[in-house]
Every structure is written in structure tokens, then in C-alpha cells.
């Protein structure tokens, strides 16, 4: 018996997810941005630098974005390792989204955390 291959979204679906994720990440609009207590405790100028670096990040490649969705960022700001992760939920934020390429039924949650909080 052959093992089942993971179902991969069609290229146009991945492209749409990437577009929505990029729009959310670069503007922080179109979803909710959350931060961990470690990020919240940082001085305001450091938080501002982190937010700006996440919004400006564009160095996606096969190594850090294997699925092509632009849903994860790992950066260093002022000597701090910082992660940003985008997750997809239904509009009530109760369950995982059924179709993360459909912004009408999906809400994006971007979580910003210190790498050592992961």
C-alpha cells in the first residue's frame, strides 16, 4: 500500500494566501496582531523597531518559507531574536479556518514573540 501524500493547495491558492499574509504583515491591517508578554515589556522604541522590521521583511526563500505562504518571520532587532507567526482562524476565532485563502471566512492572527519565548 502506498503512503498518502499530503494534500498541497493549488498554486493559485498558495499565491492568494501569500498575498493576504503579505498585506496583513506589511500593514497590520486585515487581522489581529498579538504580542507576548516579553514583547509587551520592551521599551516603546524597541517595540517600534520590531514592528517596522516585521513589516519591512521580504527575505523569504525556500529555507524559511517552504510552503510559499509568507506566514513566518525570524529576525534580529537590537540583538533580540524575534518571531512573527500568522495563523488562520474562523471569523469567530474558535476554530482553524477552513480556507485560509478566503478572507471573508478567515481572520489572520499575527503573533509577535521573542525567540526565547517559543
C-alpha positions in Angstrom: 0.0 0.0 0.0 1.3 3.5 -0.9 1.5 6.1 1.8 -0.8 9.0 1.3 0.8 12.2 0.1 0.0 15.4 2.0 -2.6 17.4 0.1 -1.0 20.5 -1.0 -3.1 23.6 -2.0 -3.2 24.5 -5.7 -0.6 27.1 -6.7 -3.3 29.8 -7.1 -4.5 29.1 -3.6 -0.9 29.4 -2.2 -0.5 32.7 -4.2 -3.7 34.1 -2.6 -2.7 33.1 0.9 0.7 34.7 0.3 -0.9 37.9 -0.9 -3.2 38.1 2.1 -0.4 37.3 4.5 1.9 39.9 2.9 -0.8 42.6 3.1 -1.5 41.8 6.7 2.2 41.6 7.7 3.2 44.8 6.0 0.2 46.9 7.3 -1.0 45.0 10.4 -4.5 45.6 8.9 -6.9 42.8 8.0 -6.4 40.7 11.1 -5.3 40.9 14.7 -1.8 41.4 16.0 -0.9 39.9 19.3 2.3 40.1 21.3 3.7 38.0 24.0 4.4 39.4 27.5 8.1 39.5 26.6 7.5 41.8 23.6 5.0 43.9 25.6 7.6 44.5 28.3 10.1 46.0 26.0 10.6 49.8 25.7 8.4 51.6 23.2 11.3 52.4 20.8 12.4 48.8 20.7 8.8 47.6 20.0 8.5 50.2 17.3 11.8 48.9 15.7 10.5 45.3 15.9 7.1 46.2 14.3 8.9 48.2 11.5 11.3 45.3 10.9 8.5 42.8 10.6 6.6 45.0 8.2 9.7 45.5 6.0 10.8 41.9 6.0 10.9 40.5 2.4 13.7 37.9 2.6 11.6 34.9 2.0 13.2 31.8 0.5 12.8 28.0 0.4 14.7 27.7 3.7 12.5 30.0 5.8 9.2 29.7 3.7 9.0 26.2 2.4 5.3 26.4 1.6 5.4 29.8 0.0 2.8 31.4 2.2 4.9 34.1 3.9 3.4 33.1 7.3 6.6 33.2 9.4 9.4 35.7 10.0 12.5 35.3 12.1 14.6 38.4 12.6 17.0 40.0 14.9 16.3 43.6 16.2 18.6 45.3 18.7 20.3 42.0 19.5 16.9 40.3 20.2 15.7 37.3 18.3 12.1 38.0 17.3 9.5 35.7 15.6 6.2 36.6 13.8 3.8 33.9 13.0 0.5 34.2 11.1 -2.3 31.7 12.0 -5.7 31.3 10.4 -9.0 31.1 12.3 -12.7 31.2 11.5 -14.4 34.6 11.9 -15.4 33.7 15.5 -11.8 32.8 16.4 -13.0 29.5 17.7 -11.6 27.0 15.2 -8.9 26.8 12.5 -10.0 28.4 9.2 -11.4 26.0 6.6 -9.9 28.0 3.7 -7.2 30.5 4.6 -7.3 31.9 1.1 -10.8 33.3 1.6 -10.6 36.5 3.6 -14.4 36.5 4.1 -14.3 33.4 6.2 -10.8 33.7 7.7 -9.3 36.1 10.3 -5.5 36.3 10.5 -3.8 36.4 13.9 -0.2 37.6 13.8 1.7 36.8 17.0 5.0 38.6 17.7 7.2 36.9 20.3 10.8 36.8 21.5 12.5 33.8 20.0 13.3 32.5 23.6 9.5 32.5 24.3 8.8 30.0 21.6 
